[in-house]
Amino acid sequence: MVTVSWQTGPHLVEAVESILAAPGVDEFVLVNHGNPPELIQSLRAMAADRDDFVLVETGANYGFARGCNIGAQRASGDLVLFLNPDAVLAKGVASRLKASAKQLGDTVWVIGARIVNSDGTEQRGGRRGELTPRSAMVTFLGLDRLLPFVKSLHFEHEDLPTELASVPVVSGAAMMMPRRAFLQMGGFDERYFLHVEDIDICRKVRECGGTVWFEPRASILHYGGTSKSSPYFVETHKALGFVKYFWKYYPGALERLFTMLMIVPIFAAIWGRVTLIHLRGRIATLLRRRRAVARLRRMESKRGGRDRTALPAAEAANPPVSETRPL
C-alpha cells in the first residue's frame, strides 16, 4: 500500500493507524512530501518499530503522481493500493480488494473502491464515465441538470451495483493495480501535479487492452479537504490537469481549439464550485451561531421570568418592616 502526504492535517495519524491495523496489508509505504516536525517525529517512531512500515521522506512537495511513483518503486508486493492520506481503511477492505484482484487474475486492470463521506453517502468521483470534451462540457456547465437526454460524468447518483462493475474511470483516492503492470506503464504521468492522473492511467489501462473496475463492497471513508493548502490552489491544479489531459489525448486542430475555448469555463466551473462550498460553510456557521445566541436569549428570558414571579411570593412571606422614629 502506498500513501502520499503533504501537510495532510490531523487525520493522517488516524489514516496510518487504520492501515497498520487492517488485515491484508502486508506492507505500507508512506511518502512524506512535508508535514509538521512533531508529526514527522511521530511517523519516524512508528516506522522504527515496524518492519512493514516504510517511511520515505522526499524533502519537497513533488505532487501526488510523482509521490505515488516513488512509493510504488520502493514497495515490493505484487499488488499496490494507492490510498489518500485522509482516508480511513476499515477492516476487511484490503482483503476484499485482494480477493477481487485474484478474481481478475494476471491481466492488466485497475480496481477502485467505493469512496464515502462521513455520513455514509457516496462521494463524488469514485466512479465516472469517459472524460471527453463533450462529457466535460456537459458536467462543467451543468447541462445534465437541464437536459434530460445528456448524462453527467459522475455516477455516484446511479444505483449501486452489488459486485464488481466495469466502469471507464475510478478514483485515485483508493485505487489498486498490479505493481509490475503499473511500473511497466510508466506509473502515473508526472506532468499532473495533483488530480486527473487517475483519469489518465485508467485510460492508459483501457487503451492497452486492460479493464477498469468499481468494487462497491469495499467502502473507504474519505474526509477530503484536510490539507492546509488553499482550496483554490488544489482546484487550480485540478483545472490545469483537465487542460493537460485534453491537450494530450485530443491533438487535432479543432480539438485543441475547443480545449482553448473550454479553458475559461473549466476554471470558472471549478473555482465557482469551491467558492459555493466555502460560502455554504460560512452561511452554515453563521446560522449555527445565530441559533445558539437565540437559545441563550430564550434561556435568559425564562430565567428572568421565574425570578420576577418568585419575588412577590418572597415579599408576602417576609413583609418589609417599617421603622417609626420618635418625634
C-alpha positions in Angstrom: 0.0 0.0 0.0 1.2 3.5 -0.9 0.1 6.8 0.6 1.5 10.3 -0.3 1.2 13.0 2.3 1.9 16.8 2.3 0.6 18.9 5.2 -2.3 16.5 5.5 -3.6 17.6 8.8 -4.9 15.8 11.9 -6.5 12.8 10.0 -3.1 11.5 8.9 -2.4 9.6 12.1 -5.9 8.1 12.1 -5.3 7.0 8.5 -1.9 5.5 9.2 -3.2 3.6 12.3 -6.1 2.2 10.3 -3.7 0.9 7.6 -1.3 -0.7 10.1 -4.2 -2.4 11.9 -6.0 -3.6 8.8 -5.8 -7.3 7.9 -4.5 -8.0 4.4 -2.0 -5.1 4.4 1.5 -6.8 4.1 3.5 -3.6 3.5 2.8 0.2 3.9 4.9 2.8 2.2 4.3 6.4 3.2 5.8 9.0 1.0 6.2 12.2 3.1 6.5 15.3 1.0 6.2 17.5 4.1 4.4 17.7 7.4 4.9 19.5 10.7 8.1 18.4 12.6 6.2 16.9 15.5 4.1 14.8 13.2 7.2 13.6 11.3 8.8 12.6 14.5 5.8 10.5 15.4 5.8 8.9 11.9 9.5 8.1 12.3 8.9 6.5 15.7 6.1 4.4 14.3 8.2 3.2 11.3 11.2 2.4 13.5 9.1 -0.1 15.5 7.6 -2.0 12.5 9.2 -3.9 9.6 6.0 -3.5 7.4 6.1 0.4 7.6 8.4 2.2 5.2 8.7 6.0 5.6 10.1 7.7 2.5 11.0 11.4 3.1 11.4 13.3 -0.2 12.2 16.7 1.3 10.0 18.6 -1.1 6.4 18.5 -2.5 6.7 16.8 -5.8 3.0 16.3 -6.2 0.7 13.3 -6.0 1.6 11.5 -9.2 5.4 11.5 -8.7 4.9 10.7 -5.0 2.9 7.6 -5.9 5.5 6.5 -8.4 8.2 6.9 -5.8 6.2 4.8 -3.4 5.4 2.0 -5.9 9.1 1.8 -6.8 10.0 1.4 -3.1 7.3 -1.2 -2.5 7.9 -4.9 -3.0 4.5 -6.6 -3.2 2.7 -7.9 -6.3 -0.2 -5.5 -5.8 -0.2 -1.8 -5.0 -3.1 0.0 -3.4 -2.9 3.8 -3.6 -4.8 5.4 -0.7 -5.2 9.1 0.1 -3.7 10.3 3.4 -7.0 11.4 4.7 -8.8 8.1 4.0 -9.6 5.5 6.7 -9.1 1.9 5.8 -11.7 -0.2 7.5 -11.0 -3.8 8.5 -11.8 -6.1 5.6 -11.5 -3.6 2.8 -7.9 -4.5 1.8 -8.8 -8.2 2.0 -11.9 -7.6 -0.2 -9.8 -5.8 -2.8 -7.2 -8.5 -2.9 -9.9 -11.1 -3.4 -11.3 -9.1 -6.3 -7.8 -8.8 -7.7 -7.4 -12.6 -7.5 -10.7 -13.0 -9.4 -9.3 -10.8 -12.2 -6.0 -12.8 -12.5 -2.9 -11.8 -14.2 -4.4 -9.4 -16.7 -3.9 -5.6 -16.6 -6.6 -4.0 -14.5 -7.5 -1.2 -12.1 -9.9 -1.6 -9.2 -11.4 1.4 -7.4 -13.1 1.3 -4.0 -16.4 3.0 -3.1 -15.4 6.3 -1.6 -17.8 7.6 1.1 -18.4 10.7 3.2 -18.5 10.6 7.0 -22.3 10.3 6.8 -22.0 7.2 4.6 -23.1 8.8 1.3 -21.1 8.0 -1.8 -18.6 10.7 -2.6 -18.3 12.3 -6.0 -15.7 11.0 -8.4 -15.4 7.4 -7.1 -16.9 6.1 -10.4 -17.0 8.1 -13.5 -17.6 8.0 -17.2 -15.1 8.6 -20.0 -13.7 12.1 -19.9 -14.1 13.7 -23.3 -14.5 17.4 -24.4 -18.3 16.7 -24.7 -18.7 15.0 -21.3 -16.6 17.7 -19.7 -18.7 20.5 -21.2 -21.9 18.7 -20.1 -20.6 18.3 -16.5 -18.8 21.6 -16.0 -21.8 23.6 -17.4 -24.4 21.5 -15.5 -26.2 20.7 -18.7 -27.2 17.3 -17.4 -29.5 19.1 -14.9 -31.1 21.0 -17.7 -31.3 18.5 -20.5 -32.7 15.0 -19.8 -31.0 13.4 -22.7 -27.4 14.1 -21.6 -25.5 12.3 -18.9 -23.2 13.6 -16.2 -19.6 12.5 -16.0 -20.2 11.3 -12.4 -22.1 8.1 -11.5 -22.5 8.4 -7.7 -26.2 9.1 -8.0 -26.8 5.9 -10.0 -27.9 2.6 -8.4 -25.1 0.9 -6.5 -24.0 -2.4 -8.1 -23.8 -5.5 -5.8 -20.4 -6.8 -7.2 -17.5 -5.8 -9.3 -18.7 -3.5 -12.1 -16.9 -2.3 -15.2 -16.6 1.5 -15.5 -14.4 3.8 -17.5 -12.8 5.6 -14.6 -12.3 5.2 -10.8 -10.7 7.5 -8.2 -7.1 7.6 -7.3 -8.1 8.1 -3.7 -8.4 4.3 -3.4 -7.0 2.5 -6.4 -5.4 -0.9 -6.7 -3.3 -2.2 -9.6 -0.7 -5.0 -10.2 2.5 -3.3 -9.3 4.5 -4.7 -12.2 2.0 -3.5 -14.7 1.8 -0.1 -13.1 5.6 0.3 -13.3 5.8 -1.1 -16.9 3.3 1.5 -18.0 5.5 4.2 -16.5 3.3 4.8 -13.5 1.2 8.0 -13.2 2.0 10.7 -15.6 4.1 13.1 -13.5 3.0 16.1 -15.6 -0.1 16.1 -13.5 0.8 17.7 -10.2 -2.5 17.0 -8.4 -5.7 15.4 -9.8 -6.5 13.9 -13.2 -3.6 11.4 -13.1 -6.1 8.8 -12.1 -8.3 9.5 -15.1 -5.2 9.3 -17.3 -4.0 6.0 -16.0 -7.5 4.4 -16.3 -7.4 5.5 -20.0 -3.9 4.0 -20.5 -5.1 0.7 -19.0 -8.1 0.5 -21.3 -6.1 1.5 -24.3 -3.6 -1.3 -23.7 -6.5 -3.8 -23.5 -6.9 -3.8 -19.7 -10.0 -3.3 -17.7 -11.2 -0.8 -15.0 -13.5 -2.0 -12.2 -15.5 -0.4 -9.4 -15.7 -2.5 -6.2 -18.9 -1.5 -4.2 -18.2 -3.9 -1.4 -15.0 -2.1 -0.4 -16.1 1.2 1.2 -13.4 3.7 2.3 -14.1 6.8 4.4 -12.5 9.8 2.8 -12.6 13.1 4.8 -11.3 15.3 2.0 -10.3 18.9 2.3 -8.0 18.3 5.3 -4.8 19.7 3.7 -3.5 23.1 4.8 -3.3 24.1 1.1 -5.7 26.7 -0.1 -8.7 25.0 -1.8 -8.1 27.4 -4.7 -4.5 26.0 -5.1 -5.9 22.5 -5.2 -8.7 23.3 -7.6 -6.3 25.3 -9.9 -4.2 22.2 -10.3 -7.3 20.2 -11.0 -8.3 22.6 -13.7 -4.8 22.6 -15.2 -4.9 18.8 -15.1 -8.1 18.8 -17.3 -6.4 21.1 -19.8 -3.3 18.9 -19.9 -5.5 15.8 -20.4 -7.4 17.2 -23.3 -4.2 18.6 -24.9 -2.6 15.1 -24.6 -5.4 12.9 -25.9 -7.1 15.3 -28.3 -4.3 16.7 -30.5 -6.4 17.6 -33.6 -6.5 21.3 -34.6 -10.3 21.6 -34.0 -10.0 19.6 -30.7 -7.2 21.9 -29.4 -9.2 24.9 -30.4 -12.1 23.5 -28.4 -9.7 22.9 -25.5 -8.6 26.5 -25.6 -12.2 27.7 -25.7 -13.0 25.5 -22.7 -10.2 26.8 -20.5 -12.3 29.7 -19.1 -15.5 27.6 -18.5 -13.3 24.8 -16.8 -11.7 27.3 -14.4 -14.9 29.1 -13.8 -16.8 25.9 -13.0 -14.2 24.5 -10.7 -13.5 27.8 -8.9 -17.2 28.5 -8.7 -17.8 25.2 -7.1 -15.2 25.6 -4.4 -16.4 29.2 -3.8 -20.0 27.9 -3.4 -18.9 25.2 -1.0 -16.9 27.9 1.0 -19.9 30.2 1.1 -22.3 27.4 2.2 -19.9 26.6 5.0 -19.7 30.2 6.1 -23.5 30.6 6.0 -24.0 27.3 7.9 -21.6 28.6 10.6 -23.4 31.9 10.8 -26.7 30.2 11.2 -25.4 27.9 13.9 -24.1 30.9 15.8 -27.4 32.7 15.5 -29.4 29.7 16.7 -27.0 29.4 19.7 -27.5 33.1 20.5 -31.3 32.7 20.2 -31.2 29.7 22.6 -29.2 31.6 25.1 -31.6 34.6 25.0 -34.6 32.3 25.5 -32.9 30.7 28.4 -32.2 34.1 30.0 -35.7 35.2 29.3 -37.2 32.2 31.0 -34.8 32.6 33.9 -35.8 36.2 34.3 -39.5 35.4 34.2 -39.0 32.8 37.0 -37.1 35.4 39.1 -39.9 38.0 38.7 -42.7 35.6 39.7 -40.8 34.4 42.7 -40.2 38.0 44.0 -43.9 38.8 45.2 -44.2 35.5 47.0 -41.0 36.2 48.8 -42.2 39.6 49.8 -45.5 38.3 51.1 -43.7 35.8 53.3 -41.3 38.4 54.6 -43.1 41.8 54.5 -40.8 44.8 54.9 -40.5 46.2 58.4 -41.1 50.0 58.6 -39.3 52.0 61.3 -41.1 54.7 63.3 -38.7 57.2 64.7 -39.7 59.2 67.8 -40.5 62.8 67.3 
